[in-house]
Amino acid sequence: MTMLQVPVHPGEILKHDYLEELGISAGALAKRIGVPRTRIERLCKEEVSLTVDTALRLSRAFGTTVEFWMNLQLHYDVLTETAKVDLSDIEPLIAA
């Protein structure tokens, strides 16, 4: 039995596990890490993908790693794209 994985956007993690837990607004975080307020707001609304620049800044602010944030984005992208792409007509290449 295969369990269906639900993609979780890194903005959801940021919003619920960090901003809400710390009682800080998107605007306050943006100011603290030196990015436009709209970047954090749009990320929390899941309107944009997480960039490496933002991941670096979040990792510094929250004492995490950049890989933590980028892996969240990668996992989200893989799950959402896998659901959209039909690969059934691609024959695997096998070395002779």
PDB file of N, CA, C and O in Angstrom:
ATOM      1  N   MET A   1       0.845  -1.187   0.000  1.00  0.00           N
ATOM      2  CA  MET A   1       0.000   0.000   0.000  1.00  0.00           C
ATOM      3  C   MET A   1       0.889   1.250   0.000  1.00  0.00           C
ATOM      4  O   MET A   1       1.789   1.378   0.831  1.00  0.00           O
ATOM      5  N   THR A   2       0.635   2.155  -0.923  1.00  0.00           N
ATOM      6  CA  THR A   2       1.381   3.393  -1.024  1.00  0.00           C
ATOM      7  C   THR A   2       0.616   4.499  -0.314  1.00  0.00           C
ATOM      8  O   THR A   2      -0.575   4.701  -0.552  1.00  0.00           O
ATOM      9  N   MET A   3       1.318   5.211   0.561  1.00  0.00           N
ATOM     10  CA  MET A   3       0.677   6.332   1.253  1.00  0.00           C
ATOM     11  C   MET A   3       0.814   7.581   0.388  1.00  0.00           C
ATOM     12  O   MET A   3       1.892   7.874  -0.129  1.00  0.00           O
ATOM     13  N   LEU A   4      -0.259   8.293   0.238  1.00  0.00           N
ATOM     14  CA  LEU A   4      -0.262   9.525  -0.528  1.00  0.00           C
ATOM     15  C   LEU A   4       0.411  10.613   0.296  1.00  0.00           C
ATOM     16  O   LEU A   4       0.043  10.848   1.447  1.00  0.00           O
ATOM     17  N   GLN A   5       1.396  11.274  -0.297  1.00  0.00           N
ATOM     18  CA  GLN A   5       2.070  12.370   0.386  1.00  0.00           C
ATOM     19  C   GLN A   5       1.453  13.687  -0.058  1.00  0.00           C
ATOM     20  O   GLN A   5       1.265  13.930  -1.250  1.00  0.00           O
ATOM     21  N   VAL A   6       1.151  14.510   0.893  1.00  0.00           N
ATOM     22  CA  VAL A   6       0.597  15.825   0.609  1.00  0.00           C
ATOM     23  C   VAL A   6       1.751  16.829   0.619  1.00  0.00           C
ATOM     24  O   VAL A   6       2.467  16.939   1.614  1.00  0.00           O
ATOM     25  N   PRO A   7       1.933  17.556  -0.477  1.00  0.00           N
ATOM     26  CA  PRO A   7       3.029  18.523  -0.504  1.00  0.00           C
ATOM     27  C   PRO A   7       2.813  19.649   0.506  1.00  0.00           C
ATOM     28  O   PRO A   7       1.729  20.227   0.591  1.00  0.00           O
ATOM     29  N   VAL A   8       3.845  19.943   1.254  1.00  0.00           N
ATOM     30  CA  VAL A   8       3.801  21.038   2.228  1.00  0.00           C
ATOM     31  C   VAL A   8       4.771  22.112   1.752  1.00  0.00           C
ATOM     32  O   VAL A   8       5.972  21.872   1.630  1.00  0.00           O
ATOM     33  N   HIS A   9       4.242  23.278   1.490  1.00  0.00           N
ATOM     34  CA  HIS A   9       5.042  24.408   1.008  1.00  0.00           C
ATOM     35  C   HIS A   9       5.915  24.933   2.148  1.00  0.00           C
ATOM     36  O   HIS A   9       5.471  24.967   3.296  1.00  0.00           O
ATOM     37  N   PRO A  10       7.154  25.344   1.849  1.00  0.00           N
ATOM     38  CA  PRO A  10       8.009  25.886   2.908  1.00  0.00           C
ATOM     39  C   PRO A  10       7.407  27.118   3.590  1.00  0.00           C
ATOM     40  O   PRO A  10       7.702  27.395   4.753  1.00  0.00           O
ATOM     41  N   GLY A  11       6.569  27.848   2.867  1.00  0.00           N
ATOM     42  CA  GLY A  11       5.897  29.006   3.466  1.00  0.00           C
ATOM     43  C   GLY A  11       4.948  28.608   4.578  1.00  0.00           C
ATOM     44  O   GLY A  11       4.772  29.354   5.542  1.00  0.00           O
ATOM     45  N   GLU A  12       4.334  27.439   4.453  1.00  0.00           N
ATOM     46  CA  GLU A  12       3.452  26.946   5.511  1.00  0.00           C
ATOM     47  C   GLU A  12       4.255  26.630   6.768  1.00  0.00           C
ATOM     48  O   GLU A  12       3.828  26.936   7.881  1.00  0.00           O
ATOM     49  N   ILE A  13       5.415  26.018   6.583  1.00  0.00           N
ATOM     50  CA  ILE A  13       6.299  25.722   7.713  1.00  0.00           C
ATOM     51  C   ILE A  13       6.760  27.025   8.358  1.00  0.00           C
ATOM     52  O   ILE A  13       6.730  27.164   9.581  1.00  0.00           O
ATOM     53  N   LEU A  14       7.181  27.966   7.541  1.00  0.00           N
ATOM     54  CA  LEU A  14       7.637  29.259   8.054  1.00  0.00           C
ATOM     55  C   LEU A  14       6.537  29.934   8.858  1.00  0.00           C
ATOM     56  O   LEU A  14       6.771  30.404   9.972  1.00  0.00           O
ATOM     57  N   LYS A  15       5.351  29.978   8.297  1.00  0.00           N
ATOM     58  CA  LYS A  15       4.235  30.665   8.944  1.00  0.00           C
ATOM     59  C   LYS A  15       3.841  30.010  10.266  1.00  0.00           C
ATOM     60  O   LYS A  15       3.757  30.678  11.297  1.00  0.00           O
ATOM     61  N   HIS A  16       3.599  28.695  10.231  1.00  0.00           N
ATOM     62  CA  HIS A  16       3.055  28.019  11.409  1.00  0.00           C
ATOM     63  C   HIS A  16       4.111  27.656  12.451  1.00  0.00           C
ATOM     64  O   HIS A  16       3.894  27.835  13.649  1.00  0.00           O
ATOM     65  N   ASP A  17       5.245  27.149  11.995  1.00  0.00           N
ATOM     66  CA  ASP A  17       6.243  26.647  12.931  1.00  0.00           C
ATOM     67  C   ASP A  17       7.220  27.707  13.420  1.00  0.00           C
ATOM     68  O   ASP A  17       7.893  27.502  14.430  1.00  0.00           O
ATOM     69  N   TYR A  18       7.307  28.824  12.729  1.00  0.00           N
ATOM     70  CA  TYR A  18       8.258  29.848  13.129  1.00  0.00           C
ATOM     71  C   TYR A  18       7.572  31.166  13.494  1.00  0.00           C
ATOM     72  O   TYR A  18       7.673  31.621  14.633  1.00  0.00           O
ATOM     73  N   LEU A  19       6.884  31.774  12.542  1.00  0.00           N
ATOM     74  CA  LEU A  19       6.282  33.084  12.827  1.00  0.00           C
ATOM     75  C   LEU A  19       5.241  33.012  13.936  1.00  0.00           C
ATOM     76  O   LEU A  19       5.293  33.779  14.898  1.00  0.00           O
ATOM     77  N   GLU A  20       4.298  32.089  13.797  1.00  0.00           N
ATOM     78  CA  GLU A  20       3.248  31.982  14.825  1.00  0.00           C
ATOM     79  C   GLU A  20       3.817  31.537  16.164  1.00  0.00           C
ATOM     80  O   GLU A  20       3.421  32.054  17.209  1.00  0.00           O
ATOM     81  N   GLU A  21       4.738  30.586  16.144  1.00  0.00           N
ATOM     82  CA  GLU A  21       5.338  30.096  17.391  1.00  0.00           C
ATOM     83  C   GLU A  21       6.110  31.186  18.123  1.00  0.00           C
ATOM     84  O   GLU A  21       6.095  31.245  19.353  1.00  0.00           O
ATOM     85  N   LEU A  22       6.785  32.050  17.362  1.00  0.00           N
ATOM     86  CA  LEU A  22       7.581  33.119  17.966  1.00  0.00           C
ATOM     87  C   LEU A  22       6.780  34.403  18.169  1.00  0.00           C
ATOM     88  O   LEU A  22       7.256  35.347  18.799  1.00  0.00           O
ATOM     89  N   GLY A  23       5.568  34.431  17.633  1.00  0.00           N
ATOM     90  CA  GLY A  23       4.744  35.635  17.755  1.00  0.00           C
ATOM     91  C   GLY A  23       5.324  36.816  16.996  1.00  0.00           C
ATOM     92  O   GLY A  23       5.269  37.951  17.469  1.00  0.00           O
ATOM     93  N   ILE A  24       5.874  36.553  15.829  1.00  0.00           N
ATOM     94  CA  ILE A  24       6.477  37.605  15.014  1.00  0.00           C
ATOM     95  C   ILE A  24       5.724  37.702  13.688  1.00  0.00           C
ATOM     96  O   ILE A  24       5.278  36.688  13.151  1.00  0.00           O
ATOM     97  N   SER A  25       5.586  38.894  13.172  1.00  0.00           N
ATOM     98  CA  SER A  25       4.877  39.097  11.911  1.00  0.00           C
ATOM     99  C   SER A  25       5.826  38.891  10.730  1.00  0.00           C
ATOM    100  O   SER A  25       7.047  38.905  10.884  1.00  0.00           O
ATOM    101  N   ALA A  26       5.240  38.703   9.562  1.00  0.00           N
ATOM    102  CA  ALA A  26       6.040  38.573   8.342  1.00  0.00           C
ATOM    103  C   ALA A  26       6.851  39.843   8.114  1.00  0.00           C
ATOM    104  O   ALA A  26       8.013  39.784   7.711  1.00  0.00           O
ATOM    105  N   GLY A  27       6.235  40.985   8.373  1.00  0.00           N
ATOM    106  CA  GLY A  27       6.941  42.254   8.202  1.00  0.00           C
ATOM    107  C   GLY A  27       8.115  42.413   9.146  1.00  0.00           C
ATOM    108  O   GLY A  27       9.175  42.899   8.753  1.00  0.00           O
ATOM    109  N   ALA A  28       7.926  42.000  10.394  1.00  0.00           N
ATOM    110  CA  ALA A  28       9.016  42.089  11.374  1.00  0.00           C
ATOM    111  C   ALA A  28      10.162  41.160  10.996  1.00  0.00           C
ATOM    112  O   ALA A  28      11.331  41.525  11.125  1.00  0.00           O
ATOM    113  N   LEU A  29       9.826  39.960  10.530  1.00  0.00           N
ATOM    114  CA  LEU A  29      10.877  39.031  10.098  1.00  0.00           C
ATOM    115  C   LEU A  29      11.613  39.599   8.891  1.00  0.00           C
ATOM    116  O   LEU A  29      12.842  39.568   8.836  1.00  0.00           O
ATOM    117  N   ALA A  30      10.864  40.113   7.932  1.00  0.00           N
ATOM    118  CA  ALA A  30      11.473  40.676   6.729  1.00  0.00           C
ATOM    119  C   ALA A  30      12.463  41.779   7.079  1.00  0.00           C
ATOM    120  O   ALA A  30      13.567  41.825   6.535  1.00  0.00           O
ATOM    121  N   LYS A  31      12.074  42.654   7.976  1.00  0.00           N
ATOM    122  CA  LYS A  31      12.954  43.740   8.392  1.00  0.00           C
ATOM    123  C   LYS A  31      14.208  43.182   9.061  1.00  0.00           C
ATOM    124  O   LYS A  31      15.317  43.656   8.815  1.00  0.00           O
ATOM    125  N   ARG A  32      14.024  42.188   9.893  1.00  0.00           N
ATOM    126  CA  ARG A  32      15.142  41.589  10.632  1.00  0.00           C
ATOM    127  C   ARG A  32      16.157  40.904   9.703  1.00  0.00           C
ATOM    128  O   ARG A  32      17.359  40.930   9.962  1.00  0.00           O
ATOM    129  N   ILE A  33      15.658  40.290   8.614  1.00  0.00           N
ATOM    130  CA  ILE A  33      16.576  39.573   7.718  1.00  0.00           C
ATOM    131  C   ILE A  33      16.930  40.370   6.456  1.00  0.00           C
ATOM    132  O   ILE A  33      17.655  39.875   5.593  1.00  0.00           O
ATOM    133  N   GLY A  34      16.426  41.586   6.351  1.00  0.00           N
ATOM    134  CA  GLY A  34      16.824  42.480   5.262  1.00  0.00           C
ATOM    135  C   GLY A  34      16.233  42.162   3.903  1.00  0.00           C
ATOM    136  O   GLY A  34      16.918  42.253   2.884  1.00  0.00           O
ATOM    137  N   VAL A  35      14.957  41.788   3.886  1.00  0.00           N
ATOM    138  CA  VAL A  35      14.265  41.537   2.616  1.00  0.00           C
ATOM    139  C   VAL A  35      12.964  42.335   2.592  1.00  0.00           C
ATOM    140  O   VAL A  35      12.497  42.782   3.639  1.00  0.00           O
ATOM    141  N   PRO A  36      12.378  42.519   1.415  1.00  0.00           N
ATOM    142  CA  PRO A  36      11.091  43.213   1.352  1.00  0.00           C
ATOM    143  C   PRO A  36      10.003  42.431   2.096  1.00  0.00           C
ATOM    144  O   PRO A  36       9.974  41.201   2.057  1.00  0.00           O
ATOM    145  N   ARG A  37       9.136  43.142   2.754  1.00  0.00           N
ATOM    146  CA  ARG A  37       8.026  42.540   3.498  1.00  0.00           C
ATOM    147  C   ARG A  37       7.202  41.617   2.617  1.00  0.00           C
ATOM    148  O   ARG A  37       6.765  40.550   3.047  1.00  0.00           O
ATOM    149  N   THR A  38       6.996  42.044   1.377  1.00  0.00           N
ATOM    150  CA  THR A  38       6.175  41.249   0.464  1.00  0.00           C
ATOM    151  C   THR A  38       6.787  39.883   0.155  1.00  0.00           C
ATOM    152  O   THR A  38       6.062  38.935  -0.146  1.00  0.00           O
ATOM    153  N   ARG A  39       8.112  39.774   0.227  1.00  0.00           N
ATOM    154  CA  ARG A  39       8.747  38.482  -0.041  1.00  0.00           C
ATOM    155  C   ARG A  39       8.303  37.446   0.990  1.00  0.00           C
ATOM    156  O   ARG A  39       7.966  36.316   0.635  1.00  0.00           O
ATOM    157  N   ILE A  40       8.304  37.826   2.244  1.00  0.00           N
ATOM    158  CA  ILE A  40       7.913  36.896   3.308  1.00  0.00           C
ATOM    159  C   ILE A  40       6.399  36.675   3.287  1.00  0.00           C
ATOM    160  O   ILE A  40       5.934  35.551   3.476  1.00  0.00           O
ATOM    161  N   GLU A  41       5.641  37.728   3.061  1.00  0.00           N
ATOM    162  CA  GLU A  41       4.177  37.586   2.996  1.00  0.00           C
ATOM    163  C   GLU A  41       3.768  36.645   1.861  1.00  0.00           C
ATOM    164  O   GLU A  41       2.920  35.774   2.059  1.00  0.00           O
ATOM    165  N   ARG A  42       4.354  36.809   0.691  1.00  0.00           N
ATOM    166  CA  ARG A  42       4.009  35.959  -0.461  1.00  0.00           C
ATOM    167  C   ARG A  42       4.477  34.520  -0.256  1.00  0.00           C
ATOM    168  O   ARG A  42       3.827  33.579  -0.712  1.00  0.00           O
ATOM    169  N   LEU A  43       5.603  34.357   0.429  1.00  0.00           N
ATOM    170  CA  LEU A  43       6.084  33.017   0.741  1.00  0.00           C
ATOM    171  C   LEU A  43       5.115  32.325   1.702  1.00  0.00           C
ATOM    172  O   LEU A  43       4.773  31.159   1.507  1.00  0.00           O
ATOM    173  N   CYS A  44       4.677  33.033   2.727  1.00  0.00           N
ATOM    174  CA  CYS A  44       3.731  32.469   3.694  1.00  0.00           C
ATOM    175  C   CYS A  44       2.369  32.161   3.068  1.00  0.00           C
ATOM    176  O   CYS A  44       1.672  31.249   3.513  1.00  0.00           O
ATOM    177  N   LYS A  45       1.995  32.913   2.048  1.00  0.00           N
ATOM    178  CA  LYS A  45       0.737  32.648   1.335  1.00  0.00           C
ATOM    179  C   LYS A  45       0.908  31.589   0.251  1.00  0.00           C
ATOM    180  O   LYS A  45      -0.041  31.257  -0.460  1.00  0.00           O
ATOM    181  N   GLU A  46       2.128  31.059   0.130  1.00  0.00           N
ATOM    182  CA  GLU A  46       2.458  30.007  -0.841  1.00  0.00           C
ATOM    183  C   GLU A  46       2.288  30.483  -2.276  1.00  0.00           C
ATOM    184  O   GLU A  46       1.925  29.704  -3.157  1.00  0.00           O
ATOM    185  N   GLU A  47       2.549  31.760  -2.505  1.00  0.00           N
ATOM    186  CA  GLU A  47       2.440  32.341  -3.842  1.00  0.00           C
ATOM    187  C   GLU A  47       3.755  32.259  -4.615  1.00  0.00           C
ATOM    188  O   GLU A  47       3.764  32.318  -5.844  1.00  0.00           O
ATOM    189  N   VAL A  48       4.865  32.123  -3.889  1.00  0.00           N
ATOM    190  CA  VAL A  48       6.184  32.075  -4.518  1.00  0.00           C
ATOM    191  C   VAL A  48       6.990  30.932  -3.918  1.00  0.00           C
ATOM    192  O   VAL A  48       6.682  30.428  -2.838  1.00  0.00           O
ATOM    193  N   SER A  49       8.023  30.539  -4.644  1.00  0.00           N
ATOM    194  CA  SER A  49       8.947  29.524  -4.151  1.00  0.00           C
ATOM    195  C   SER A  49      10.011  30.180  -3.276  1.00  0.00           C
ATOM    196  O   SER A  49      10.278  31.378  -3.378  1.00  0.00           O
ATOM    197  N   LEU A  50      10.592  29.382  -2.439  1.00  0.00           N
ATOM    198  CA  LEU A  50      11.685  29.831  -1.585  1.00  0.00           C
ATOM    199  C   LEU A  50      12.961  29.930  -2.416  1.00  0.00           C
ATOM    200  O   LEU A  50      13.302  28.990  -3.134  1.00  0.00           O
ATOM    201  N   THR A  51      13.659  31.038  -2.329  1.00  0.00           N
ATOM    202  CA  THR A  51      14.924  31.209  -3.046  1.00  0.00           C
ATOM    203  C   THR A  51      16.082  30.848  -2.126  1.00  0.00           C
ATOM    204  O   THR A  51      15.926  30.785  -0.906  1.00  0.00           O
ATOM    205  N   VAL A  52      17.233  30.614  -2.718  1.00  0.00           N
ATOM    206  CA  VAL A  52      18.431  30.321  -1.930  1.00  0.00           C
ATOM    207  C   VAL A  52      18.764  31.508  -1.039  1.00  0.00           C
ATOM    208  O   VAL A  52      19.140  31.327   0.119  1.00  0.00           O
ATOM    209  N   ASP A  53      18.629  32.719  -1.565  1.00  0.00           N
ATOM    210  CA  ASP A  53      18.910  33.921  -0.776  1.00  0.00           C
ATOM    211  C   ASP A  53      18.047  33.957   0.486  1.00  0.00           C
ATOM    212  O   ASP A  53      18.552  34.204   1.581  1.00  0.00           O
ATOM    213  N   THR A  54      16.758  33.713   0.330  1.00  0.00           N
ATOM    214  CA  THR A  54      15.860  33.727   1.481  1.00  0.00           C
ATOM    215  C   THR A  54      16.182  32.577   2.424  1.00  0.00           C
ATOM    216  O   THR A  54      16.146  32.751   3.642  1.00  0.00           O
ATOM    217  N   ALA A  55      16.493  31.413   1.883  1.00  0.00           N
ATOM    218  CA  ALA A  55      16.847  30.257   2.713  1.00  0.00           C
ATOM    219  C   ALA A  55      18.086  30.552   3.554  1.00  0.00           C
ATOM    220  O   ALA A  55      18.141  30.187   4.728  1.00  0.00           O
ATOM    221  N   LEU A  56      19.068  31.204   2.965  1.00  0.00           N
ATOM    222  CA  LEU A  56      20.269  31.580   3.715  1.00  0.00           C
ATOM    223  C   LEU A  56      19.924  32.511   4.875  1.00  0.00           C
ATOM    224  O   LEU A  56      20.425  32.349   5.988  1.00  0.00           O
ATOM    225  N   ARG A  57      19.071  33.473   4.601  1.00  0.00           N
ATOM    226  CA  ARG A  57      18.686  34.443   5.625  1.00  0.00           C
ATOM    227  C   ARG A  57      17.850  33.794   6.736  1.00  0.00           C
ATOM    228  O   ARG A  57      18.045  34.081   7.917  1.00  0.00           O
ATOM    229  N   LEU A  58      16.912  32.912   6.343  1.00  0.00           N
ATOM    230  CA  LEU A  58      16.093  32.217   7.337  1.00  0.00           C
ATOM    231  C   LEU A  58      16.943  31.299   8.208  1.00  0.00           C
ATOM    232  O   LEU A  58      16.732  31.212   9.418  1.00  0.00           O
ATOM    233  N   SER A  59      17.897  30.621   7.596  1.00  0.00           N
ATOM    234  CA  SER A  59      18.747  29.706   8.366  1.00  0.00           C
ATOM    235  C   SER A  59      19.556  30.476   9.407  1.00  0.00           C
ATOM    236  O   SER A  59      19.751  30.000  10.525  1.00  0.00           O
ATOM    237  N   ARG A  60      20.015  31.640   9.044  1.00  0.00           N
ATOM    238  CA  ARG A  60      20.768  32.485   9.997  1.00  0.00           C
ATOM    239  C   ARG A  60      19.857  32.982  11.117  1.00  0.00           C
ATOM    240  O   ARG A  60      20.227  32.940  12.290  1.00  0.00           O
ATOM    241  N   ALA A  61      18.680  33.449  10.753  1.00  0.00           N
ATOM    242  CA  ALA A  61      17.756  34.012  11.739  1.00  0.00           C
ATOM    243  C   ALA A  61      17.245  32.969  12.726  1.00  0.00           C
ATOM    244  O   ALA A  61      17.090  33.255  13.914  1.00  0.00           O
ATOM    245  N   PHE A  62      16.982  31.748  12.229  1.00  0.00           N
ATOM    246  CA  PHE A  62      16.360  30.732  13.072  1.00  0.00           C
ATOM    247  C   PHE A  62      17.321  29.659  13.562  1.00  0.00           C
ATOM    248  O   PHE A  62      16.904  28.727  14.249  1.00  0.00           O
ATOM    249  N   GLY A  63      18.603  29.775  13.218  1.00  0.00           N
ATOM    250  CA  GLY A  63      19.579  28.795  13.680  1.00  0.00           C
ATOM    251  C   GLY A  63      19.389  27.419  13.061  1.00  0.00           C
ATOM    252  O   GLY A  63      19.679  26.398  13.685  1.00  0.00           O
ATOM    253  N   THR A  64      18.899  27.403  11.828  1.00  0.00           N
ATOM    254  CA  THR A  64      18.729  26.149  11.094  1.00  0.00           C
ATOM    255  C   THR A  64      19.811  26.099  10.011  1.00  0.00           C
ATOM    256  O   THR A  64      20.754  26.890  10.028  1.00  0.00           O
ATOM    257  N   THR A  65      19.667  25.180   9.091  1.00  0.00           N
ATOM    258  CA  THR A  65      20.600  25.131   7.961  1.00  0.00           C
ATOM    259  C   THR A  65      19.892  25.583   6.695  1.00  0.00           C
ATOM    260  O   THR A  65      18.667  25.520   6.594  1.00  0.00           O
ATOM    261  N   VAL A  66      20.671  26.033   5.745  1.00  0.00           N
ATOM    262  CA  VAL A  66      20.095  26.394   4.451  1.00  0.00           C
ATOM    263  C   VAL A  66      19.518  25.148   3.786  1.00  0.00           C
ATOM    264  O   VAL A  66      18.519  25.225   3.069  1.00  0.00           O
ATOM    265  N   GLU A  67      20.152  24.000   4.027  1.00  0.00           N
ATOM    266  CA  GLU A  67      19.666  22.748   3.448  1.00  0.00           C
ATOM    267  C   GLU A  67      18.280  22.388   3.957  1.00  0.00           C
ATOM    268  O   GLU A  67      17.470  21.843   3.208  1.00  0.00           O
ATOM    269  N   PHE A  68      17.995  22.685   5.221  1.00  0.00           N
ATOM    270  CA  PHE A  68      16.661  22.434   5.772  1.00  0.00           C
ATOM    271  C   PHE A  68      15.607  23.147   4.930  1.00  0.00           C
ATOM    272  O   PHE A  68      14.622  22.537   4.514  1.00  0.00           O
ATOM    273  N   TRP A  69      15.812  24.425   4.682  1.00  0.00           N
ATOM    274  CA  TRP A  69      14.840  25.230   3.942  1.00  0.00           C
ATOM    275  C   TRP A  69      14.778  24.808   2.482  1.00  0.00           C
ATOM    276  O   TRP A  69      13.689  24.697   1.919  1.00  0.00           O
ATOM    277  N   MET A  70      15.934  24.571   1.856  1.00  0.00           N
ATOM    278  CA  MET A  70      15.936  24.201   0.444  1.00  0.00           C
ATOM    279  C   MET A  70      15.361  22.797   0.230  1.00  0.00           C
ATOM    280  O   MET A  70      14.732  22.537  -0.796  1.00  0.00           O
ATOM    281  N   ASN A  71      15.571  21.902   1.180  1.00  0.00           N
ATOM    282  CA  ASN A  71      14.974  20.567   1.066  1.00  0.00           C
ATOM    283  C   ASN A  71      13.454  20.625   1.168  1.00  0.00           C
ATOM    284  O   ASN A  71      12.758  19.845   0.518  1.00  0.00           O
ATOM    285  N   LEU A  72      12.936  21.541   1.978  1.00  0.00           N
ATOM    286  CA  LEU A  72      11.481  21.727   2.027  1.00  0.00           C
ATOM    287  C   LEU A  72      10.957  22.131   0.651  1.00  0.00           C
ATOM    288  O   LEU A  72       9.948  21.607   0.179  1.00  0.00           O
ATOM    289  N   GLN A  73      11.656  23.071   0.014  1.00  0.00           N
ATOM    290  CA  GLN A  73      11.228  23.537  -1.305  1.00  0.00           C
ATOM    291  C   GLN A  73      11.366  22.430  -2.341  1.00  0.00           C
ATOM    292  O   GLN A  73      10.470  22.233  -3.162  1.00  0.00           O
ATOM    293  N   LEU A  74      12.485  21.705  -2.309  1.00  0.00           N
ATOM    294  CA  LEU A  74      12.706  20.619  -3.260  1.00  0.00           C
ATOM    295  C   LEU A  74      11.637  19.536  -3.122  1.00  0.00           C
ATOM    296  O   LEU A  74      11.083  19.069  -4.118  1.00  0.00           O
ATOM    297  N   HIS A  75      11.356  19.149  -1.897  1.00  0.00           N
ATOM    298  CA  HIS A  75      10.349  18.115  -1.653  1.00  0.00           C
ATOM    299  C   HIS A  75       8.980  18.577  -2.160  1.00  0.00           C
ATOM    300  O   HIS A  75       8.262  17.801  -2.790  1.00  0.00           O
ATOM    301  N   TYR A  76       8.623  19.805  -1.898  1.00  0.00           N
ATOM    302  CA  TYR A  76       7.362  20.370  -2.376  1.00  0.00           C
ATOM    303  C   TYR A  76       7.311  20.345  -3.908  1.00  0.00           C
ATOM    304  O   TYR A  76       6.311  19.933  -4.496  1.00  0.00           O
ATOM    305  N   ASP A  77       8.397  20.790  -4.543  1.00  0.00           N
ATOM    306  CA  ASP A  77       8.440  20.838  -6.006  1.00  0.00           C
ATOM    307  C   ASP A  77       8.321  19.448  -6.620  1.00  0.00           C
ATOM    308  O   ASP A  77       7.587  19.256  -7.589  1.00  0.00           O
ATOM    309  N   VAL A  78       9.036  18.485  -6.062  1.00  0.00           N
ATOM    310  CA  VAL A  78       8.999  17.127  -6.601  1.00  0.00           C
ATOM    311  C   VAL A  78       7.590  16.557  -6.500  1.00  0.00           C
ATOM    312  O   VAL A  78       7.089  15.981  -7.466  1.00  0.00           O
ATOM    313  N   LEU A  79       6.949  16.708  -5.356  1.00  0.00           N
ATOM    314  CA  LEU A  79       5.600  16.160  -5.186  1.00  0.00           C
ATOM    315  C   LEU A  79       4.582  16.841  -6.088  1.00  0.00           C
ATOM    316  O   LEU A  79       3.733  16.170  -6.674  1.00  0.00           O
ATOM    317  N   THR A  80       4.652  18.152  -6.207  1.00  0.00           N
ATOM    318  CA  THR A  80       3.665  18.851  -7.029  1.00  0.00           C
ATOM    319  C   THR A  80       3.887  18.590  -8.511  1.00  0.00           C
ATOM    320  O   THR A  80       2.920  18.431  -9.255  1.00  0.00           O
ATOM    321  N   GLU A  81       5.127  18.543  -8.951  1.00  0.00           N
ATOM    322  CA  GLU A  81       5.397  18.290 -10.370  1.00  0.00           C
ATOM    323  C   GLU A  81       5.127  16.840 -10.750  1.00  0.00           C
ATOM    324  O   GLU A  81       4.659  16.574 -11.856  1.00  0.00           O
ATOM    325  N   THR A  82       5.412  15.903  -9.857  1.00  0.00           N
ATOM    326  CA  THR A  82       5.151  14.496 -10.137  1.00  0.00           C
ATOM    327  C   THR A  82       3.673  14.265 -10.408  1.00  0.00           C
ATOM    328  O   THR A  82       3.309  13.439 -11.245  1.00  0.00           O
ATOM    329  N   ALA A  83       2.834  14.990  -9.708  1.00  0.00           N
ATOM    330  CA  ALA A  83       1.391  14.852  -9.901  1.00  0.00           C
ATOM    331  C   ALA A  83       0.942  15.418 -11.254  1.00  0.00           C
ATOM    332  O   ALA A  83      -0.119  15.042 -11.753  1.00  0.00           O
ATOM    333  N   LYS A  84       1.728  16.310 -11.849  1.00  0.00           N
ATOM    334  CA  LYS A  84       1.346  16.977 -13.095  1.00  0.00           C
ATOM    335  C   LYS A  84       1.912  16.326 -14.358  1.00  0.00           C
ATOM    336  O   LYS A  84       1.319  16.435 -15.431  1.00  0.00           O
ATOM    337  N   VAL A  85       3.043  15.657 -14.236  1.00  0.00           N
ATOM    338  CA  VAL A  85       3.778  15.190 -15.409  1.00  0.00           C
ATOM    339  C   VAL A  85       3.472  13.728 -15.715  1.00  0.00           C
ATOM    340  O   VAL A  85       3.536  12.870 -14.835  1.00  0.00           O
ATOM    341  N   ASP A  86       3.137  13.458 -16.977  1.00  0.00           N
ATOM    342  CA  ASP A  86       2.895  12.093 -17.438  1.00  0.00           C
ATOM    343  C   ASP A  86       4.196  11.556 -18.044  1.00  0.00           C
ATOM    344  O   ASP A  86       4.661  12.053 -19.070  1.00  0.00           O
ATOM    345  N   LEU A  87       4.768  10.558 -17.413  1.00  0.00           N
ATOM    346  CA  LEU A  87       6.028   9.971 -17.872  1.00  0.00           C
ATOM    347  C   LEU A  87       5.833   8.597 -18.503  1.00  0.00           C
ATOM    348  O   LEU A  87       6.806   7.906 -18.805  1.00  0.00           O
ATOM    349  N   SER A  88       4.597   8.207 -18.701  1.00  0.00           N
ATOM    350  CA  SER A  88       4.301   6.847 -19.144  1.00  0.00           C
ATOM    351  C   SER A  88       4.856   6.505 -20.527  1.00  0.00           C
ATOM    352  O   SER A  88       5.096   5.333 -20.818  1.00  0.00           O
ATOM    353  N   ASP A  89       5.061   7.497 -21.372  1.00  0.00           N
ATOM    354  CA  ASP A  89       5.557   7.202 -22.718  1.00  0.00           C
ATOM    355  C   ASP A  89       7.078   7.257 -22.836  1.00  0.00           C
ATOM    356  O   ASP A  89       7.613   7.136 -23.938  1.00  0.00           O
ATOM    357  N   ILE A  90       7.778   7.435 -21.726  1.00  0.00           N
ATOM    358  CA  ILE A  90       9.237   7.483 -21.747  1.00  0.00           C
ATOM    359  C   ILE A  90       9.792   6.098 -21.417  1.00  0.00           C
ATOM    360  O   ILE A  90       9.520   5.536 -20.357  1.00  0.00           O
ATOM    361  N   GLU A  91      10.574   5.568 -22.349  1.00  0.00           N
ATOM    362  CA  GLU A  91      11.204   4.265 -22.163  1.00  0.00           C
ATOM    363  C   GLU A  91      12.520   4.477 -21.414  1.00  0.00           C
ATOM    364  O   GLU A  91      13.316   5.334 -21.798  1.00  0.00           O
ATOM    365  N   PRO A  92      12.754   3.711 -20.357  1.00  0.00           N
ATOM    366  CA  PRO A  92      14.035   3.827 -19.649  1.00  0.00           C
ATOM    367  C   PRO A  92      15.194   3.396 -20.551  1.00  0.00           C
ATOM    368  O   PRO A  92      15.070   2.453 -21.333  1.00  0.00           O
ATOM    369  N   LEU A  93      16.316   4.098 -20.430  1.00  0.00           N
ATOM    370  CA  LEU A  93      17.534   3.750 -21.166  1.00  0.00           C
ATOM    371  C   LEU A  93      18.329   2.773 -20.324  1.00  0.00           C
ATOM    372  O   LEU A  93      18.513   2.976 -19.124  1.00  0.00           O
ATOM    373  N   ILE A  94      18.796   1.715 -20.960  1.00  0.00           N
ATOM    374  CA  ILE A  94      19.548   0.701 -20.245  1.00  0.00           C
ATOM    375  C   ILE A  94      20.898   0.546 -20.920  1.00  0.00           C
ATOM    376  O   ILE A  94      20.964   0.356 -22.135  1.00  0.00           O
ATOM    377  N   ALA A  95      21.993   0.624 -20.139  1.00  0.00           N
ATOM    378  CA  ALA A  95      23.334   0.484 -20.686  1.00  0.00           C
ATOM    379  C   ALA A  95      23.537  -0.923 -21.235  1.00  0.00           C
ATOM    380  O   ALA A  95      23.056  -1.905 -20.670  1.00  0.00           O
ATOM    381  N   ALA A  96      24.262  -0.997 -22.351  1.00  0.00           N
ATOM    382  CA  ALA A  96      24.513  -2.309 -22.983  1.00  0.00           C
ATOM    383  C   ALA A  96      25.597  -3.084 -22.280  1.00  0.00           C
ATOM    384  O   ALA A  96      25.923  -4.199 -22.689  1.00  0.00           O
TER     385      ALA A  96
END
